[in-house]
Amino acid sequence: MRNSVGRTKIFTLSLLGIELAGIWTVIVIWYHDIFPVRAVWISSLFQVVGGGNGIPMTMVYSMIVDVQSENSRCSHHRSRYL
């Protein structure tokens, strides 16, 4: 999906979903007299928008891999683990 839509759009949607979930949690806690505390559980639905917490780091790693050449990736891992 990242090739057809674009990494920055997926990254932005993911961060948007995480931020909306956090904002919803703060609203529920701030207005605890209006919302029941269990309404915090709804915050996970906002993360469906962007795919959850793992997507931003996955996008960052894929962007780093695209910038780095294949030869330098291999030598880096060889020198690190051997």
Protein Blocks (a to p, Z undefined) as FASTA:
>chain_A
ZZmnopklmmmmmmmmmmmmmmmmmmmmmmmmlpcfklmmmmmmmmmmnopjklmmmmmm
mmmmmmpcfklmmmmmmmmmZZ
